[in-house]
Amino acid sequence: MKATVCQLDNRSGQLETMLDELAAHIRRQQSEFLLLPEMCFHEWLAADRYPDRERWLAAVKAHASAILELDKLGAKAV
């Protein structure tokens, strides 16, 4: 089994490009398994000094949406 382990730049405006590049890498390398970083589909909330409910809800929504699209990355398992 071939695996890809990665780090993503999840800052605003960076993630889409990173995911496109990741999908291309998976195709080139024929990776079967992809290991993603924790909470990688939204800006990192743990860096905030104070909790922000709206940002938290936005992060939940972003992750729920991205999880539905994981098959587009091309790995057999994520």
DRENTORKOL-3810 file (N, C-alpha, C; in nm, 4 decimals):
REM DRENTORKOL-3810
@n.u->0.0848; n.v->-0.1173; n.w->0.0000; ca.u->0.0000; ca.v->0.0000; ca.w->0.0000; c.u->0.0894; c.v->0.1236; c.w->0.0000
@n.u->0.0552; n.v->0.2186; n.w->-0.0833; ca.u->0.1285; ca.v->0.3448; ca.w->-0.0897; c.u->0.0472; c.v->0.4505; c.w->-0.0158
@n.u->0.1134; n.v->0.5236; n.w->0.0737; ca.u->0.0460; ca.v->0.6245; ca.w->0.1556; c.u->0.1060; c.v->0.7621; c.w->0.1330
@n.u->0.0211; n.v->0.8631; n.w->0.1466; ca.u->0.0643; ca.v->1.0019; ca.w->0.1443; c.u->0.0267; c.v->1.0640; c.w->0.2779
@n.u->0.1231; n.v->1.1278; n.w->0.3406; ca.u->0.1022; ca.v->1.2018; ca.w->0.4648; c.u->0.1379; c.v->1.3460; c.w->0.4337
@n.u->0.0517; n.v->1.4390; n.w->0.4740; ca.u->0.0769; ca.v->1.5763; ca.w->0.4320; c.u->0.0421; c.v->1.6772; c.w->0.5413
@n.u->0.0865; n.v->1.7968; n.w->0.5174; ca.u->0.0488; ca.v->1.9151; ca.w->0.5942; c.u->-0.0148; c.v->2.0103; c.w->0.4950
@n.u->-0.1209; n.v->2.0787; n.w->0.5341; ca.u->-0.1890; ca.v->2.1717; ca.w->0.4449; c.u->-0.1839; c.v->2.3123; c.w->0.5017
@n.u->-0.1754; n.v->2.4095; n.w->0.4135; ca.u->-0.1852; ca.v->2.5499; ca.w->0.4531; c.u->-0.3334; c.v->2.5855; c.w->0.4516
@n.u->-0.3951; n.v->2.5902; n.w->0.5693; ca.u->-0.5395; ca.v->2.6114; ca.w->0.5768; c.u->-0.5766; c.v->2.7569; c.w->0.6032
@n.u->-0.4833; n.v->2.8474; n.w->0.5776; ca.u->-0.5176; ca.v->2.9889; ca.w->0.5873; c.u->-0.6154; c.v->3.0254; c.w->0.4766
@n.u->-0.6945; n.v->3.1273; n.w->0.5021; ca.u->-0.7943; ca.v->3.1716; ca.w->0.4059; c.u->-0.7305; c.v->3.1958; c.w->0.2693
@n.u->-0.7914; n.v->3.1384; n.w->0.1664; ca.u->-0.7428; ca.v->3.1580; ca.w->0.0308; c.u->-0.6348; c.v->3.0619; c.w->-0.0129
@n.u->-0.5838; n.v->2.9785; n.w->0.0752; ca.u->-0.4748; ca.v->2.8866; ca.w->0.0417; c.u->-0.5212; c.v->2.7427; c.w->0.0238
@n.u->-0.6274; n.v->2.7050; n.w->0.0915; ca.u->-0.6647; ca.v->2.5640; ca.w->0.1000; c.u->-0.7019; c.v->2.5035; c.w->-0.0353
@n.u->-0.7775; n.v->2.5742; n.w->-0.1170; ca.u->-0.8207; ca.v->2.5173; ca.w->-0.2453; c.u->-0.7008; c.v->2.4806; c.w->-0.3327
@n.u->-0.6029; n.v->2.5685; n.w->-0.3399; ca.u->-0.4821; ca.v->2.5401; ca.w->-0.4176; c.u->-0.4079; c.v->2.4213; c.w->-0.3600
@n.u->-0.3975; n.v->2.4173; n.w->-0.2286; ca.u->-0.3283; ca.v->2.3050; ca.w->-0.1636; c.u->-0.3971; c.v->2.1725; c.w->-0.1946
@n.u->-0.5301; n.v->2.1699; n.w->-0.1919; ca.u->-0.6033; ca.v->2.0464; ca.w->-0.2206; c.u->-0.5885; c.v->2.0054; c.w->-0.3666
@n.u->-0.5861; n.v->2.1011; n.w->-0.4576; ca.u->-0.5625; ca.v->2.0702; ca.w->-0.5983; c.u->-0.4241; c.v->2.0080; c.w->-0.6172
@n.u->-0.3242; n.v->2.0653; n.w->-0.5524; ca.u->-0.1880; ca.v->2.0127; ca.w->-0.5606; c.u->-0.1783; c.v->1.8742; c.w->-0.4962
@n.u->-0.2507; n.v->1.8558; n.w->-0.3871; ca.u->-0.2514; ca.v->1.7259; ca.w->-0.3203; c.u->-0.3137; c.v->1.6192; c.w->-0.4102
@n.u->-0.4250; n.v->1.6503; n.w->-0.4752; ca.u->-0.4892; ca.v->1.5551; ca.w->-0.5663; c.u->-0.3946; c.v->1.5183; c.w->-0.6810
@n.u->-0.3240; n.v->1.6166; n.w->-0.7342; ca.u->-0.2276; ca.v->1.5898; ca.w->-0.8414; c.u->-0.1156; c.v->1.4984; c.w->-0.7916
@n.u->-0.0681; n.v->1.5233; n.w->-0.6704; ca.u->0.0371; ca.v->1.4391; ca.w->-0.6114; c.u->-0.0122; c.v->1.2950; c.w->-0.5948
@n.u->-0.1348; n.v->1.2802; n.w->-0.5455; ca.u->-0.1909; ca.v->1.1461; ca.w->-0.5250; c.u->-0.2000; c.v->1.0715; c.w->-0.6582
@n.u->-0.2434; n.v->1.1406; n.w->-0.7643; ca.u->-0.2500; ca.v->1.0778; ca.w->-0.8967; c.u->-0.1106; c.v->1.0369; c.w->-0.9456
@n.u->-0.0145; n.v->1.1291; n.w->-0.9337; ca.u->0.1227; ca.v->1.0994; ca.w->-0.9810; c.u->0.1834; c.v->0.9816; c.w->-0.9063
@n.u->0.1653; n.v->0.9819; n.w->-0.7748; ca.u->0.2272; ca.v->0.8797; ca.w->-0.6910; c.u->0.1429; c.v->0.7528; c.w->-0.6769
@n.u->0.0199; n.v->0.7582; n.w->-0.7245; ca.u->-0.0745; ca.v->0.6467; ca.w->-0.7129; c.u->-0.0933; c.v->0.6038; c.w->-0.5677
@n.u->-0.1084; n.v->0.7044; n.w->-0.4810; ca.u->-0.1288; ca.v->0.6774; ca.w->-0.3386; c.u->-0.2662; c.v->0.6158; c.w->-0.3159
@n.u->-0.2689; n.v->0.5172; n.w->-0.2294; ca.u->-0.3948; ca.v->0.4508; ca.w->-0.1955; c.u->-0.4540; c.v->0.5056; c.w->-0.0654
@n.u->-0.3677; n.v->0.5523; n.w->0.0229; ca.u->-0.4101; ca.v->0.5992; ca.w->0.1548; c.u->-0.3591; c.v->0.7410; c.w->0.1752
@n.u->-0.4461; n.v->0.8280; n.w->0.2249; ca.u->-0.4089; ca.v->0.9671; ca.w->0.2527; c.u->-0.4343; c.v->0.9970; c.w->0.3990
@n.u->-0.3328; n.v->1.0456; n.w->0.4669; ca.u->-0.3464; ca.v->1.0878; ca.w->0.6063; c.u->-0.3398; c.v->1.2401; c.w->0.6099
@n.u->-0.4509; n.v->1.3006; n.w->0.6509; ca.u->-0.4604; ca.v->1.4462; ca.w->0.6585; c.u->-0.4365; c.v->1.4945; c.w->0.8013
@n.u->-0.3949; n.v->1.6198; n.w->0.8171; ca.u->-0.3790; ca.v->1.6765; ca.w->0.9506; c.u->-0.5159; c.v->1.7008; c.w->1.0159
@n.u->-0.5124; n.v->1.7113; n.w->1.1444; ca.u->-0.6329; ca.v->1.7382; ca.w->1.2225; c.u->-0.6908; c.v->1.8755; c.w->1.1877
@n.u->-0.8211; n.v->1.8822; n.w->1.1716; ca.u->-0.8938; ca.v->2.0084; ca.w->1.1515; c.u->-0.8310; c.v->2.0931; c.w->1.0411
@n.u->-0.8138; n.v->2.0336; n.w->0.9239; ca.u->-0.7366; ca.v->2.0998; ca.w->0.8183; c.u->-0.8200; c.v->2.1784; c.w->0.7170
@n.u->-0.9506; n.v->2.1826; n.w->0.7322; ca.u->-1.0339; ca.v->2.2461; ca.w->0.6306; c.u->-1.0849; c.v->2.3845; c.w->0.6696
@n.u->-1.0245; n.v->2.4445; n.w->0.7678; ca.u->-1.0615; ca.v->2.5797; ca.w->0.8107; c.u->-0.9421; c.v->2.6369; c.w->0.8859
@n.u->-0.9381; n.v->2.7668; n.w->0.8966; ca.u->-0.8293; ca.v->2.8285; ca.w->0.9744; c.u->-0.8266; c.v->2.7693; c.w->1.1153
@n.u->-0.7091; n.v->2.7572; n.w->1.1687; ca.u->-0.6866; ca.v->2.6908; ca.w->1.2972; c.u->-0.7425; c.v->2.7749; c.w->1.4121
@n.u->-0.8482; n.v->2.7253; n.w->1.4764; ca.u->-0.9160; ca.v->2.8008; ca.w->1.5814; c.u->-0.8398; c.v->2.8008; c.w->1.7142
@n.u->-0.7567; n.v->2.7025; n.w->1.7359; ca.u->-0.6845; ca.v->2.6937; ca.w->1.8628; c.u->-0.5853; c.v->2.8083; c.w->1.8806
@n.u->-0.5527; n.v->2.8777; n.w->1.7739; ca.u->-0.4600; ca.v->2.9904; ca.w->1.7830; c.u->-0.5286; c.v->3.1161; c.w->1.8378
@n.u->-0.6619; n.v->3.1165; n.w->1.8379; ca.u->-0.7352; ca.v->3.2328; ca.w->1.8881; c.u->-0.7262; c.v->3.2419; c.w->2.0394
@n.u->-0.7100; n.v->3.3604; n.w->2.0885; ca.u->-0.7020; ca.v->3.3791; ca.w->2.2332; c.u->-0.8376; c.v->3.3552; c.w->2.2997
@n.u->-0.9451; n.v->3.3958; n.w->2.2323; ca.u->-1.0800; ca.v->3.3811; ca.w->2.2879; c.u->-1.1669; c.v->3.3022; c.w->2.1901
@n.u->-1.2516; n.v->3.2153; n.w->2.2428; ca.u->-1.3418; ca.v->3.1403; ca.w->2.1549; c.u->-1.4376; c.v->3.2347; c.w->2.0821
@n.u->-1.4695; n.v->3.1989; n.w->1.9599; ca.u->-1.5613; ca.v->3.2768; ca.w->1.8779; c.u->-1.6633; c.v->3.1796; c.w->1.8191
@n.u->-1.7853; n.v->3.1894; n.w->1.8647; ca.u->-1.8902; ca.v->3.0957; ca.w->1.8234; c.u->-1.9095; c.v->3.0957; c.w->1.6724
@n.u->-1.9121; n.v->3.2099; n.w->1.6100; ca.u->-1.9353; ca.v->3.2175; ca.w->1.4659; c.u->-1.8218; c.v->3.1518; c.w->1.3865
@n.u->-1.6991; n.v->3.1734; n.w->1.4305; ca.u->-1.5861; ca.v->3.1082; ca.w->1.3623; c.u->-1.5904; c.v->2.9572; c.w->1.3821
@n.u->-1.6312; n.v->2.9145; n.w->1.5033; ca.u->-1.6432; ca.v->2.7718; ca.w->1.5307; c.u->-1.7489; c.v->2.7098; c.w->1.4389
@n.u->-1.8658; n.v->2.7742; n.w->1.4273; ca.u->-1.9710; ca.v->2.7228; ca.w->1.3397; c.u->-1.9261; c.v->2.7200; c.w->1.1931
@n.u->-1.8520; n.v->2.8210; n.w->1.1534; ca.u->-1.7988; ca.v->2.8234; ca.w->1.0168; c.u->-1.7015; c.v->2.7072; c.w->0.9947
@n.u->-1.6209; n.v->2.6766; n.w->1.0948; ca.u->-1.5265; ca.v->2.5652; ca.w->1.0849; c.u->-1.6002; c.v->2.4325; c.w->1.0746
@n.u->-1.7036; n.v->2.4150; n.w->1.1538; ca.u->-1.7835; ca.v->2.2920; ca.w->1.1478; c.u->-1.8439; c.v->2.2766; c.w->1.0082
@n.u->-1.9000; n.v->2.3830; n.w->0.9557; ca.u->-1.9612; ca.v->2.3806; ca.w->0.8228; c.u->-1.8573; c.v->2.3489; c.w->0.7153
@n.u->-1.7402; n.v->2.4122; n.w->0.7244; ca.u->-1.6341; ca.v->2.3888; ca.w->0.6264; c.u->-1.5881; c.v->2.2434; c.w->0.6284
@n.u->-1.5727; n.v->2.1874; n.w->0.7479; ca.u->-1.5287; ca.v->2.0482; ca.w->0.7578; c.u->-1.6361; c.v->1.9522; c.w->0.7073
@n.u->-1.7619; n.v->1.9775; n.w->0.7411; ca.u->-1.8707; ca.v->1.8910; ca.w->0.6939; c.u->-1.8758; c.v->1.8906; c.w->0.5409
@n.u->-1.8587; n.v->2.0060; n.w->0.4811; ca.u->-1.8599; ca.v->2.0176; ca.w->0.3357; c.u->-1.7395; c.v->1.9474; c.w->0.2735
@n.u->-1.6226; n.v->1.9700; n.w->0.3291; ca.u->-1.4993; ca.v->1.9120; ca.w->0.2739; c.u->-1.4989; c.v->1.7601; c.w->0.2848
@n.u->-1.5533; n.v->1.7062; n.w->0.3922; ca.u->-1.5568; ca.v->1.5609; ca.w->0.4101; c.u->-1.6360; c.v->1.4951; c.w->0.2971
@n.u->-1.7401; n.v->1.5610; n.w->0.2512; ca.u->-1.8199; ca.v->1.5073; ca.w->0.1411; c.u->-1.7433; c.v->1.5063; c.w->0.0089
@n.u->-1.6358; n.v->1.5821; n.w->-0.0002; ca.u->-1.5585; ca.v->1.5962; ca.w->-0.1238; c.u->-1.4266; c.v->1.5180; c.w->-0.1223
@n.u->-1.3990; n.v->1.4435; n.w->-0.0166; ca.u->-1.2696; ca.v->1.3765; ca.w->-0.0035; c.u->-1.2411; c.v->1.2785; c.w->-0.1169
@n.u->-1.3432; n.v->1.2179; n.w->-0.1732; ca.u->-1.3192; ca.v->1.1230; ca.w->-0.2813; c.u->-1.2570; c.v->1.1898; c.w->-0.4033
@n.u->-1.2742; n.v->1.3189; n.w->-0.4180; ca.u->-1.2168; ca.v->1.3925; ca.w->-0.5314; c.u->-1.0636; c.v->1.3994; c.w->-0.5241
@n.u->-1.0078; n.v->1.3730; n.w->-0.4062; ca.u->-0.8621; ca.v->1.3746; ca.w->-0.3942; c.u->-0.7983; c.v->1.2525; c.w->-0.4601
@n.u->-0.8753; n.v->1.1456; n.w->-0.4769; ca.u->-0.8263; ca.v->1.0318; ca.w->-0.5533; c.u->-0.7690; c.v->0.9163; c.w->-0.4751
@n.u->-0.7553; n.v->0.9271; n.w->-0.3455; ca.u->-0.7050; ca.v->0.8152; ca.w->-0.2655; c.u->-0.8192; c.v->0.7183; c.w->-0.2363
@n.u->-0.7871; n.v->0.5910; n.w->-0.2200; ca.u->-0.8902; ca.v->0.4924; ca.w->-0.1882; c.u->-0.9415; c.v->0.5073; c.w->-0.0458
@n.u->-0.8562; n.v->0.5558; n.w->0.0426; ca.u->-0.8926; ca.v->0.5738; ca.w->0.1833; c.u->-0.8295; c.v->0.7028; c.w->0.2349
@n.u->-0.9058; n.v->0.7767; n.w->0.3140; ca.u->-0.8570; ca.v->0.9024; ca.w->0.3716; c.u->-0.8777; c.v->0.8954; c.w->0.5216
END
